[in-house]
Amino acid sequence: MTLSLILAFVWALAANVLAMVPSKDSHWTRAYFLIAVGIPLLGFVTWQNGPWIGMIVLVAGMSVLRWPLRYLARWIKARLGRDKAA
């Protein structure tokens, strides 16, 4: 197993542990931290293991960070909806 995959598994384990600990801000600061660490890690995984493994790790990360993705999708949809009306 490559170093990048080991780091991806550690990221996933840390994300799950962080999700179990109560938070006053609904875990948003933790989500920002996980995104900031996860994006370069995803590039590293893709570089070392190829695009298919990178896509698998991307889907795994998206399943962990599903609420920020939902808010991002709503924001993009609202932005595109406003641009079409104008």
C-alpha positions in Angstrom: 0.0 0.0 0.0 1.4 3.4 -0.9 1.9 6.3 1.4 -0.8 8.3 -0.2 -3.4 5.6 0.5 -2.3 5.2 4.1 -2.7 9.0 4.5 -6.1 8.8 2.9 -7.2 6.1 5.4 -5.9 8.2 8.2 -7.8 11.2 6.9 -11.0 9.1 6.7 -10.5 7.8 10.3 -9.8 11.3 11.6 -12.9 12.6 9.8 -15.1 9.9 11.5 -13.6 10.6 14.9 -14.1 14.4 14.4 -17.7 13.8 13.4 -18.4 11.9 16.7 -17.2 14.7 18.9 -19.8 17.4 19.7 -19.4 20.8 18.2 -20.9 24.3 18.8 -20.7 25.3 15.1 -22.2 22.2 13.6 -18.8 20.9 12.6 -18.1 23.6 10.0 -14.6 24.5 11.2 -13.7 20.8 11.1 -15.2 20.5 7.6 -13.1 23.4 6.4 -10.0 21.7 7.9 -10.8 18.4 6.3 -11.4 20.0 2.9 -8.1 22.0 3.2 -6.2 18.8 4.0 -8.2 16.5 1.7 -7.8 18.3 -1.6 -4.0 18.1 -1.8 -4.2 14.6 -0.4 -6.6 13.6 -3.2 -4.1 15.0 -5.7 -1.3 13.0 -4.1 -3.4 9.8 -4.2 -4.3 10.4 -7.9 -0.6 11.1 -8.7 0.7 7.9 -7.0 -2.1 5.5 -7.8 -3.8 6.7 -11.0 -7.2 8.3 -11.8 -9.4 5.4 -10.9 -8.2 5.1 -7.4 -8.3 8.8 -7.1 -11.9 8.8 -8.1 -12.7 6.1 -5.5 -11.0 8.3 -2.8 -12.9 11.3 -4.1 -16.2 9.5 -3.8 -15.3 8.4 -0.3 -14.4 11.9 0.7 -17.6 13.2 -0.8 -19.6 10.8 1.3 -17.9 12.0 4.5 -18.3 15.7 3.6 -21.8 15.4 2.2 -23.4 18.4 4.0 -20.8 20.9 2.7 -21.4 19.5 -0.8 -25.2 19.9 -0.5 -24.7 23.5 0.6 -22.3 24.1 -2.3 -24.8 22.5 -4.8 -27.6 24.8 -3.4 -25.4 27.8 -3.7 -24.4 27.0 -7.3 -28.0 26.3 -8.2 -29.1 29.6 -6.8 -26.4 31.4 -8.6 -27.3 29.8 -11.9 -30.9 30.4 -11.3 -30.3 34.2 -10.8 -28.1 34.4 -13.9 -30.8 32.9 -16.1 -33.5 35.3 -14.8 -31.3 38.4 -15.5 
